Every structure is written in C-alpha cells, then in structure tokens.
Amino acid sequence: MQIKPDSHIDFGYRDSQVRVGGIAALRWSARSATVNTILLLIALAVAVLALGFGDYPLNPLEVVTALTGHGAEFQRMIVTEWRLPVAIAAVLFGALLGIGGAIFQSLTRNPLGSPDVIGFDAGAYTAVVVTVLMIGTKHYWGIASAALIGGLATAAVVYLLAYRRGVQGFRLIIVGIAVSAMLGAVNIYLVTRADITDAMSVGFWAAGSLSRVSWEGLIPASIGGLIIFILVVMLSPSLRQLELGDDAALAQGVNANHARPVLLIIGVAATALVTAAAGPIGFVALSAPQLARRLARTPGVTVGSAACMGAALLAGAHTLSLLIAEAYRPIPVGLITVCLGGLYLIWLLIRETRKSI
C-alpha cells in the first residue's frame, strides 16, 4: 500500500491534535499527576538504594543514618562526599534528558525526534572533543560552554538544511541522522590523531559515565537545570499549542517562528548540560517521553511526565551499573542506556510498522 512520508511515524500524535472535553482533560491530568508522583518516588528510592553499593557496601539503614549526619565519620564521607553527588546527578540528568526529548518530540510530533537521534548530542560531543584534545582545557565551565555551543551550532545547521518553507519532523530527523554520522566520523578522526592518554580519557568520557560527577561539577549543572525547569514551566503552554500545528498555535496567540527557536535552545541546553558533566548518555531522551505517555495514557507528550520518567530510567540504569560492577566489572551507565534503549527502539519500530501496514 502507498504510505505517505510522515504517515508511518506519527505514532499517536494525530490524537494530540484533537480538542478534548473538560472531563477527559481532568482524567488525563489526574492520571498524569499520579504517574509522575510514582515515577519520582521510584527515582528517589532507587537513588538512595544506589548509595549503598560500591567498594565499601552499606545497608539502607547505614545510608539513611549517614544522610542524616549520624553514624561513623568514614561512612558519612563515603555517602555524602563520594556517592551522593552521583546519585543526585542520576536523577537530575535523567530529568533533563527527559525534558530535552519531550521538547523535540513535541516540536517534530515524532517519537524519533530525540536530541541523540537528530545529532545534537553528537555536535556537543564534537565540541567537547575539540576543546579537550586541541585546546587542552578540561575545566568544567570550558567543557560546558563547548558542549552548549556545539549543540546549538549543530541544531542551527540541521534546522537550516531541513528548512523548506517550514520544517517537517521527518525531514529534520533524516537530516539530523546524516549530520550525526558525519560528526561521528570527525570525532573518530580526532581521537585517532590524539595522544594515547588524552584519547583514552575522551573515549571513556564518550561512553557516558556518572562516576566522575562531583559536587564541583554538580552544583553549576544543578543551577543550569533549575533555570531550564523554570523556562520549561513558563513555555509549556506554547509547546502544547505548537503540537496542534503552526496555524492553530497562531490562532491561540503563539507565534511559532518566535517560540520554536527558543524551545529548541532550551532542549539543546538540557542535553548539553548532561553531556558536559557526564558525557553523551543515549536513548533516555528518546524513550522517556513515549514511556511516560503510555503510562499516563495521554494523547501527547508532556514535559513533566517525561522528566519524571527520565529520572527514574537513569537512576535505575545507574543502580544496574553498580550491581553489574559488584558481580563483574564497572560499566558506564551510558552503555547500559544504549543497550536497553536500542531494544526499545527496535520494539517501537516493529510495533508501529505493523500498525501502519
């Protein structure tokens, strides 16, 4: 059968363009609030559980005792100084990745519209590789600035190449995949030409690991995350209107040409903060919005649900990496999210392809 270019990738977004009654909206809001609360509690519980794993294992009672400022001094140092920043980063970074994925999937009205798929993460990574290997700086603010600039520059290039009297989600994704592949080749070339020590450092960082996160890097990332949360709350009504289409958004007083670039910058900044602190962590931004939408049974993606789901996913992946380290050897959390996210992507493509036939 003949399939239109975008017909096989709507994945439920047609329903989000239909106005619903007040009772249905209240039901969706109530269910979303319940799901968000449960996901957030799961993320926090898993993060606290992760504080007990490591070379010096602690039981949950010892962890809680250390968090409250009691217990042995050595245990307090392990929990509050070494492990707590990583646990907080798992929740915070997961939420930021969920927000970035929700923004791009809403703007493109496509569940494949994720920063790591479109290539914005690859642009941030390329900028960091250039900063570390060619400029020689490893300071957090230098890396964070490079990641943000690289992500925004890649977003601008992809947007311009995909623009044809407007930007369609399918074209944006295809162009982004192509740009991401080219940037991947650039990254490999730079790493192969670098000093072996620097190349190993960048290669390990590229796997996406939370183990290097400390209070020094977490505090500025938390400040940036708070700013992003505030901006998202302020612009979420515009994002919902843009899901209905540019004409419908304009009828509601939202200028798509003004709102869309701002939302793109926020989405890139959300993932760039994570990339700067922990390296590229793939597939959380891709899967969190869709999994949250299916749990809450809402017609479209909601940023709050995606943030809570992202926090739960990354906290769970971090705990899983610690459990694997106990039995085998340490594995960066980015490798776990890529493996699990790849399985999710295969399932999503098979499921939606069957629906389209």
Sine and cosine of phi, psi and omega as CSV:
sin_phi,cos_phi,sin_psi,cos_psi,sin_omega,cos_omega
0.00,0.00,0.44,-0.90,0.01,-1.00
-0.98,0.20,0.79,-0.62,0.00,-1.00
-0.87,-0.48,0.78,-0.62,0.04,-1.00
-0.93,0.38,0.42,-0.91,-0.11,-0.99
-0.81,0.59,-0.62,0.78,-0.07,-1.00
-0.98,-0.20,-0.03,1.00,-0.13,-0.99
-0.95,0.32,-0.44,0.90,-0.06,-1.00
-1.00,-0.02,0.10,0.99,-0.02,-1.00
-0.75,-0.66,0.32,0.95,0.07,-1.00
-0.94,0.34,-0.68,0.74,0.09,-1.00
0.78,0.62,0.71,0.71,0.11,-0.99
0.99,-0.14,-0.07,1.00,-0.07,-1.00
-0.98,0.22,-0.24,0.97,0.08,-1.00
-0.88,0.47,-0.61,0.79,-0.04,-1.00
-0.91,0.42,-0.46,0.89,-0.05,-1.00
-0.96,0.29,-0.22,0.98,-0.01,-1.00
-1.00,-0.01,0.06,1.00,-0.02,-1.00
-0.97,-0.22,0.76,-0.65,0.04,-1.00
-0.94,0.34,0.63,-0.78,-0.06,-1.00
-0.87,-0.49,0.34,-0.94,0.01,-1.00
-0.97,0.26,0.18,-0.98,-0.06,-1.00
-0.91,0.41,-0.60,0.80,-0.02,-1.00
-0.91,0.41,-0.70,0.71,0.02,-1.00
-0.89,0.45,-0.65,0.76,0.02,-1.00
-0.89,0.45,-0.63,0.77,0.04,-1.00
-0.91,0.42,-0.64,0.77,0.03,-1.00
-0.90,0.45,-0.70,0.72,0.02,-1.00
-0.90,0.44,-0.66,0.75,0.01,-1.00
-0.89,0.45,-0.69,0.73,0.00,-1.00
-0.90,0.43,-0.70,0.71,0.00,-1.00
-0.91,0.40,-0.65,0.76,0.03,-1.00
-0.88,0.47,-0.68,0.74,0.01,-1.00
-0.89,0.46,-0.65,0.76,0.02,-1.00
-0.91,0.42,-0.74,0.68,0.00,-1.00
-0.89,0.46,-0.68,0.74,0.00,-1.00
-0.88,0.47,-0.67,0.74,0.01,-1.00
-0.89,0.45,-0.70,0.72,0.00,-1.00
-0.90,0.44,-0.70,0.72,0.00,-1.00
-0.89,0.45,-0.66,0.76,0.00,-1.00
-0.92,0.40,-0.65,0.76,0.05,-1.00
-0.90,0.43,-0.64,0.77,0.05,-1.00
-0.89,0.46,-0.69,0.72,0.00,-1.00
-0.87,0.49,-0.71,0.71,-0.01,-1.00
-0.92,0.39,-0.66,0.75,0.00,-1.00
-0.90,0.43,-0.68,0.73,0.00,-1.00
-0.92,0.39,-0.61,0.79,0.03,-1.00
-0.90,0.44,-0.66,0.75,0.05,-1.00
-0.91,0.41,-0.64,0.77,0.03,-1.00
-0.88,0.47,-0.60,0.80,-0.02,-1.00
-0.91,0.41,-0.39,0.92,0.00,-1.00
-0.91,0.42,-0.31,0.95,-0.02,-1.00
-1.00,0.03,-0.17,0.99,-0.05,-1.00
-1.00,-0.07,0.55,-0.84,0.02,-1.00
0.51,-0.86,-0.15,-0.99,0.02,-1.00
-0.89,0.45,-0.45,0.90,0.05,-1.00
-0.88,-0.47,1.00,0.03,-0.09,-1.00
-0.93,0.38,0.56,-0.83,0.03,-1.00
-0.74,-0.67,0.59,-0.81,0.08,-1.00
-0.99,0.13,0.28,-0.96,-0.05,-1.00
-0.83,0.56,-0.59,0.81,0.01,-1.00
-0.91,0.42,-0.66,0.75,0.03,-1.00
-0.92,0.40,-0.58,0.81,0.03,-1.00
-0.91,0.41,-0.75,0.66,0.01,-1.00
-0.89,0.46,-0.64,0.77,0.02,-1.00
-0.88,0.47,-0.68,0.73,0.02,-1.00
-0.92,0.39,-0.61,0.79,0.01,-1.00
-0.91,0.41,-0.50,0.86,0.01,-1.00
-1.00,0.08,0.05,1.00,0.06,-1.00
1.00,0.03,0.23,0.97,0.00,-1.00
-0.91,-0.41,-0.01,-1.00,0.02,-1.00
1.00,0.04,-0.12,-0.99,-0.03,-1.00
-0.92,0.39,0.55,-0.83,-0.04,-1.00
-0.89,0.45,-0.62,0.79,0.00,-1.00
-0.90,0.44,-0.64,0.76,0.03,-1.00
-0.92,0.40,-0.63,0.78,0.05,-1.00
-0.89,0.45,-0.64,0.77,0.00,-1.00
-0.91,0.41,-0.67,0.74,0.01,-1.00
-0.88,0.48,-0.72,0.69,-0.09,-1.00
-0.96,0.29,-0.79,0.61,-0.15,-0.99
-0.99,0.14,-0.52,0.85,-0.08,-1.00
-1.00,-0.10,-0.59,0.81,-0.10,-0.99
-0.99,-0.17,-0.74,0.68,-0.17,-0.99
-0.99,-0.12,-0.51,0.86,-0.06,-1.00
-0.89,0.46,-0.68,0.73,0.04,-1.00
-0.86,0.51,-0.60,0.80,0.00,-1.00
-0.93,0.36,-0.67,0.74,0.01,-1.00
-0.90,0.43,-0.67,0.74,0.05,-1.00
-0.90,0.43,-0.65,0.76,0.00,-1.00
-0.88,0.47,-0.60,0.80,0.01,-1.00
-0.87,0.49,-0.68,0.74,0.01,-1.00
-0.95,0.30,-0.74,0.67,-0.05,-1.00
-0.90,0.43,-0.75,0.66,-0.05,-1.00
-0.92,0.39,-0.59,0.81,0.07,-1.00
-0.88,0.47,-0.66,0.75,0.04,-1.00
-0.90,0.43,-0.66,0.75,0.01,-1.00
-0.91,0.42,-0.66,0.75,0.03,-1.00
-0.91,0.42,-0.63,0.78,0.06,-1.00
-0.88,0.47,-0.65,0.76,0.03,-1.00
-0.90,0.43,-0.73,0.69,0.02,-1.00
-0.87,0.50,-0.68,0.73,0.03,-1.00
-0.91,0.42,-0.66,0.75,-0.01,-1.00
-0.90,0.43,-0.64,0.77,0.00,-1.00
-0.89,0.46,-0.74,0.67,-0.06,-1.00
-0.95,0.31,-0.59,0.81,0.04,-1.00
-0.93,0.36,-0.53,0.85,0.07,-1.00
-0.95,0.32,-0.68,0.73,-0.02,-1.00
-0.93,0.38,-0.62,0.78,-0.01,-1.00
-1.00,0.02,-0.22,0.98,-0.08,-1.00
0.79,0.61,0.73,0.69,-0.08,-1.00
-0.47,-0.88,0.79,-0.62,-0.03,-1.00
-0.94,0.34,-0.19,0.98,0.10,-0.99
-1.00,0.03,-0.05,1.00,-0.02,-1.00
-0.98,0.19,0.92,0.39,-0.03,-1.00
-0.93,-0.37,0.54,-0.84,-0.01,-1.00
-0.84,0.54,-0.58,0.81,-0.01,-1.00
-0.97,0.26,-0.46,0.89,0.05,-1.00
-0.98,0.18,-0.70,0.71,-0.04,-1.00
-0.93,0.37,-0.42,0.91,0.08,-1.00
0.92,-0.39,0.03,1.00,-0.02,-1.00
-0.93,0.37,-0.57,0.82,0.08,-1.00
-0.91,0.42,-0.61,0.79,0.03,-1.00
-0.90,0.43,-0.61,0.79,0.06,-1.00
-0.91,0.42,-0.65,0.76,0.06,-1.00
-0.90,0.44,-0.65,0.76,0.01,-1.00
-0.91,0.42,-0.67,0.74,0.03,-1.00
-0.87,0.50,-0.68,0.73,0.01,-1.00
-0.90,0.44,-0.62,0.79,0.02,-1.00
-0.93,0.37,-0.66,0.75,0.03,-1.00
-0.87,0.49,-0.69,0.72,0.04,-1.00
-0.89,0.45,-0.66,0.75,-0.02,-1.00
-0.90,0.43,-0.68,0.73,-0.06,-1.00
-0.98,0.22,-0.72,0.69,-0.12,-0.99
-0.99,0.10,-0.59,0.81,-0.09,-1.00
-0.99,-0.17,-0.64,0.77,0.02,-1.00
-1.00,0.07,-0.56,0.83,0.10,-1.00
1.00,-0.02,0.23,0.97,0.02,-1.00
-0.99,-0.16,0.64,-0.77,0.04,-1.00
-0.81,-0.58,0.27,0.96,0.02,-1.00
-0.95,0.30,0.57,-0.82,-0.09,-1.00
-0.85,0.53,-0.74,0.68,-0.08,-1.00
-0.91,0.41,-0.56,0.83,0.06,-1.00
-0.91,0.41,-0.69,0.72,0.02,-1.00
-0.93,0.38,-0.67,0.75,0.00,-1.00
-0.89,0.46,-0.69,0.73,0.02,-1.00
-0.90,0.44,-0.66,0.75,0.01,-1.00
-0.90,0.43,-0.67,0.74,0.00,-1.00
-0.88,0.47,-0.69,0.73,0.00,-1.00
-0.91,0.42,-0.71,0.70,0.00,-1.00
-0.90,0.43,-0.68,0.73,0.01,-1.00
-0.90,0.44,-0.67,0.74,0.03,-1.00
-0.91,0.42,-0.69,0.73,0.00,-1.00
-0.92,0.39,-0.65,0.76,0.02,-1.00
-0.89,0.45,-0.66,0.75,0.04,-1.00
-0.91,0.42,-0.66,0.75,0.04,-1.00
-0.87,0.50,-0.67,0.74,0.01,-1.00
-0.90,0.43,-0.67,0.74,0.00,-1.00
-0.90,0.43,-0.74,0.68,0.00,-1.00
-0.88,0.47,-0.68,0.73,-0.03,-1.00
-0.89,0.46,-0.70,0.72,-0.02,-1.00
-0.93,0.38,-0.65,0.76,0.00,-1.00
-0.93,0.37,-0.50,0.87,-0.03,-1.00
-1.00,0.02,-0.11,0.99,-0.10,-0.99
-0.98,0.18,0.87,-0.50,0.12,-0.99
-0.62,-0.79,1.00,0.03,-0.10,-0.99
0.81,0.58,0.68,0.73,-0.08,-1.00
0.87,-0.49,0.13,-0.99,-0.03,-1.00
-0.86,-0.52,0.87,-0.49,0.10,-1.00
-1.00,-0.05,0.57,-0.82,-0.06,-1.00
-0.86,0.51,-0.66,0.75,-0.04,-1.00
-0.90,0.44,-0.71,0.71,-0.01,-1.00
-0.91,0.42,-0.64,0.76,0.01,-1.00
-0.87,0.49,-0.67,0.74,-0.02,-1.00
-0.92,0.38,-0.71,0.71,-0.01,-1.00
-0.88,0.47,-0.72,0.70,0.03,-1.00
-0.89,0.45,-0.65,0.76,0.01,-1.00
-0.89,0.45,-0.64,0.77,0.04,-1.00
-0.89,0.46,-0.66,0.75,0.01,-1.00
-0.91,0.42,-0.71,0.70,0.02,-1.00
-0.90,0.44,-0.64,0.77,0.02,-1.00
-0.88,0.48,-0.65,0.76,0.02,-1.00
-0.90,0.43,-0.67,0.75,0.02,-1.00
-0.91,0.41,-0.66,0.76,0.03,-1.00
-0.91,0.41,-0.57,0.82,0.07,-1.00
-0.88,0.48,-0.63,0.78,0.05,-1.00
-0.91,0.42,-0.65,0.76,0.05,-1.00
-0.88,0.47,-0.68,0.73,-0.01,-1.00
-0.88,0.47,-0.69,0.72,0.01,-1.00
-0.89,0.46,-0.65,0.76,0.01,-1.00
-0.89,0.46,-0.71,0.70,-0.02,-1.00
-0.90,0.44,-0.62,0.78,-0.01,-1.00
-0.93,0.37,-0.64,0.77,-0.01,-1.00
-0.93,0.36,-0.39,0.92,0.00,-1.00
-1.00,-0.05,-0.05,1.00,-0.08,-1.00
-1.00,0.00,0.22,-0.98,0.13,-0.99
-0.87,0.49,0.56,-0.83,-0.12,-0.99
-0.87,0.49,-0.60,0.80,0.00,-1.00
-0.92,0.38,-0.73,0.69,0.03,-1.00
-0.91,0.41,-0.60,0.80,0.00,-1.00
-0.90,0.43,-0.65,0.76,0.03,-1.00
-0.92,0.40,-0.62,0.78,0.01,-1.00
-0.90,0.44,-0.73,0.69,0.00,-1.00
-0.92,0.38,-0.62,0.78,0.01,-1.00
-0.89,0.45,-0.66,0.75,0.05,-1.00
-0.92,0.39,-0.63,0.78,0.02,-1.00
-0.90,0.43,-0.56,0.83,-0.03,-1.00
-0.93,0.36,-0.33,0.94,0.01,-1.00
-0.95,0.30,-0.28,0.96,0.00,-1.00
0.99,0.15,1.00,-0.03,-0.06,-1.00
-0.75,-0.66,0.66,-0.75,0.06,-1.00
-1.00,-0.04,-0.12,0.99,-0.12,-0.99
-0.92,0.40,-0.38,0.93,-0.03,-1.00
-1.00,0.06,-0.13,0.99,-0.07,-1.00
-0.94,0.34,0.76,-0.65,0.06,-1.00
-0.77,-0.64,0.07,-1.00,0.02,-1.00
-0.87,0.49,-0.53,0.85,-0.02,-1.00
-0.88,0.47,-0.64,0.77,0.02,-1.00
-1.00,-0.01,-0.42,0.91,-0.06,-1.00
-0.96,0.28,-0.59,0.80,-0.06,-1.00
-0.88,0.47,-0.79,0.61,0.05,-1.00
-0.90,0.44,-0.56,0.83,0.06,-1.00
-0.91,0.42,-0.60,0.80,0.03,-1.00
-0.92,0.38,-0.63,0.78,0.04,-1.00
-0.90,0.44,-0.71,0.70,0.05,-1.00
-0.89,0.45,-0.63,0.78,0.04,-1.00
-0.90,0.44,-0.63,0.78,0.03,-1.00
-0.89,0.45,-0.66,0.75,0.04,-1.00
-0.89,0.46,-0.67,0.75,0.01,-1.00
-0.91,0.42,-0.67,0.74,0.03,-1.00
-0.85,0.52,-0.69,0.73,-0.01,-1.00
-0.90,0.43,-0.70,0.71,0.00,-1.00
-0.90,0.43,-0.62,0.78,0.00,-1.00
-0.91,0.42,-0.66,0.75,0.04,-1.00
-0.88,0.48,-0.64,0.76,-0.01,-1.00
-0.93,0.36,-0.57,0.82,-0.10,-0.99
-0.98,-0.19,0.00,1.00,-0.02,-1.00
-0.87,0.49,-0.59,0.80,0.08,-1.00
-0.87,0.49,-0.63,0.77,0.04,-1.00
-0.91,0.41,-0.60,0.80,0.02,-1.00
-0.90,0.43,-0.66,0.75,0.03,-1.00
-0.91,0.41,-0.60,0.80,0.02,-1.00
-0.93,0.36,-0.58,0.81,0.00,-1.00
-0.92,0.39,-0.43,0.90,0.06,-1.00
-0.89,0.45,-0.43,0.90,0.00,-1.00
-0.98,0.18,-0.17,0.99,-0.06,-1.00
0.93,-0.37,0.39,-0.92,-0.07,-1.00
-0.90,0.44,-0.65,0.76,-0.04,-1.00
-0.92,0.40,-0.70,0.71,0.02,-1.00
-0.91,0.42,-0.61,0.79,0.03,-1.00
-0.91,0.42,-0.65,0.76,0.02,-1.00
-0.90,0.43,-0.60,0.80,0.05,-1.00
-0.90,0.43,-0.44,0.90,0.03,-1.00
-1.00,-0.05,0.13,0.99,0.06,-1.00
1.00,0.00,0.26,0.96,-0.01,-1.00
-0.95,-0.32,0.87,-0.49,0.04,-1.00
-1.00,0.07,0.94,-0.33,-0.08,-1.00
-0.89,0.46,-0.58,0.81,-0.03,-1.00
-0.92,0.40,-0.41,0.91,0.04,-1.00
-1.00,-0.06,-0.67,0.75,-0.09,-1.00
-0.96,0.28,-0.62,0.78,-0.10,-0.99
-0.90,0.44,-0.73,0.68,0.03,-1.00
-0.87,0.49,-0.61,0.79,0.02,-1.00
-0.90,0.43,-0.69,0.72,0.02,-1.00
-0.91,0.41,-0.60,0.80,0.07,-1.00
-0.88,0.48,-0.68,0.73,0.02,-1.00
-0.89,0.46,-0.67,0.74,0.01,-1.00
-0.90,0.44,-0.69,0.73,0.02,-1.00
-0.89,0.45,-0.68,0.74,0.05,-1.00
-0.91,0.42,-0.68,0.74,-0.01,-1.00
-0.88,0.47,-0.61,0.79,-0.01,-1.00
-0.88,0.48,-0.71,0.70,-0.01,-1.00
-0.98,0.21,-0.50,0.87,0.01,-1.00
-0.92,0.39,-0.58,0.82,0.06,-1.00
-0.87,0.49,-0.67,0.75,0.02,-1.00
-0.93,0.38,-0.70,0.71,-0.01,-1.00
-0.88,0.48,-0.63,0.77,-0.01,-1.00
-0.91,0.41,-0.61,0.79,-0.09,-1.00
-1.00,0.03,-0.59,0.81,-0.15,-0.99
-0.80,-0.60,-0.08,1.00,-0.11,-0.99
1.00,0.00,0.12,-0.99,-0.02,-1.00
-0.94,0.34,0.84,-0.54,0.05,-1.00
-0.91,-0.41,0.96,-0.27,-0.17,-0.98
-1.00,0.06,0.37,-0.93,0.21,-0.98
0.96,0.27,-0.18,0.98,0.11,-0.99
-0.93,0.36,-0.71,0.70,0.04,-1.00
-0.90,0.44,-0.49,0.87,0.00,-1.00
-0.96,0.27,-0.71,0.70,-0.17,-0.99
-1.00,-0.02,-0.51,0.86,-0.11,-0.99
-0.85,0.52,-0.74,0.67,-0.02,-1.00
-0.89,0.46,-0.64,0.77,-0.05,-1.00
-0.96,0.28,-0.63,0.77,0.05,-1.00
-0.90,0.43,-0.65,0.76,0.03,-1.00
-0.91,0.42,-0.64,0.77,0.01,-1.00
-0.89,0.45,-0.62,0.78,0.00,-1.00
-0.95,0.31,-0.60,0.80,0.04,-1.00
-0.93,0.38,-0.70,0.71,-0.02,-1.00
-0.98,0.17,-0.25,0.97,-0.01,-1.00
0.84,0.54,0.66,0.75,0.07,-1.00
-1.00,-0.04,0.42,-0.91,-0.03,-1.00
-0.95,0.31,-0.34,0.94,-0.01,-1.00
-0.61,-0.79,0.03,-1.00,-0.01,-1.00
-0.97,0.23,0.69,-0.73,0.13,-0.99
-0.89,-0.46,0.68,-0.73,-0.10,-1.00
-0.91,0.41,-0.65,0.76,-0.02,-1.00
-0.89,0.46,-0.71,0.71,0.02,-1.00
-0.91,0.42,-0.64,0.77,0.02,-1.00
-0.90,0.44,-0.63,0.78,0.02,-1.00
-0.90,0.44,-0.70,0.71,0.01,-1.00
-0.91,0.41,-0.67,0.74,0.03,-1.00
-0.91,0.41,-0.67,0.74,0.04,-1.00
-0.87,0.49,-0.65,0.76,0.04,-1.00
-0.89,0.46,-0.69,0.73,0.01,-1.00
-0.91,0.41,-0.65,0.76,-0.02,-1.00
-0.91,0.42,-0.74,0.67,-0.06,-1.00
-0.95,0.32,-0.59,0.80,0.08,-1.00
-0.89,0.45,-0.66,0.75,0.05,-1.00
-0.91,0.41,-0.66,0.75,0.03,-1.00
-0.91,0.42,-0.61,0.79,0.04,-1.00
-0.90,0.43,-0.70,0.72,0.03,-1.00
-0.90,0.43,-0.63,0.77,0.04,-1.00
-0.89,0.46,-0.63,0.78,0.03,-1.00
-0.90,0.43,-0.58,0.81,0.05,-1.00
-0.94,0.35,-0.62,0.79,0.04,-1.00
-0.91,0.42,-0.65,0.76,0.05,-1.00
-0.90,0.43,-0.62,0.78,0.03,-1.00
-0.89,0.45,-0.56,0.83,0.04,-1.00
-0.91,0.42,-0.61,0.79,-0.09,-1.00
-1.00,-0.06,-0.46,0.89,-0.11,-0.99
-0.76,-0.66,-1.00,0.00,0.03,-1.00
-0.39,-0.92,0.34,-0.94,-0.05,-1.00
-0.87,0.49,0.68,-0.73,0.05,-1.00
-0.79,-0.61,0.79,-0.62,0.03,-1.00
-0.85,0.53,0.59,-0.80,-0.06,-1.00
-0.91,0.42,-0.45,0.89,0.02,-1.00
-0.89,0.45,-0.55,0.83,0.04,-1.00
-0.93,0.37,-0.58,0.81,0.02,-1.00
-0.93,0.38,-0.70,0.71,-0.01,-1.00
-0.91,0.41,-0.56,0.83,0.03,-1.00
-0.92,0.39,-0.70,0.72,0.00,-1.00
-0.90,0.45,-0.77,0.64,-0.01,-1.00
-0.92,0.38,-0.65,0.76,0.02,-1.00
-0.91,0.41,-0.57,0.83,0.06,-1.00
-0.90,0.44,-0.65,0.76,0.07,-1.00
-0.89,0.45,-0.65,0.76,0.04,-1.00
-0.89,0.45,-0.67,0.75,-0.01,-1.00
-0.90,0.44,-0.67,0.74,0.04,-1.00
-0.87,0.49,-0.71,0.70,0.02,-1.00
-0.88,0.48,-0.68,0.74,-0.02,-1.00
-0.89,0.45,-0.71,0.70,-0.02,-1.00
-0.91,0.42,-0.68,0.73,0.02,-1.00
-0.90,0.44,-0.69,0.72,-0.05,-1.00
-0.90,0.45,-0.72,0.70,-0.06,-1.00
-0.97,0.23,-0.47,0.88,0.07,-1.00
-0.92,0.40,-0.65,0.76,0.05,-1.00
-0.89,0.45,-0.60,0.80,0.00,-1.00
-0.93,0.37,-0.48,0.88,-0.09,-1.00
-1.00,0.10,-0.30,0.95,-0.05,-1.00
-0.99,0.17,0.00,0.00,0.00,0.00
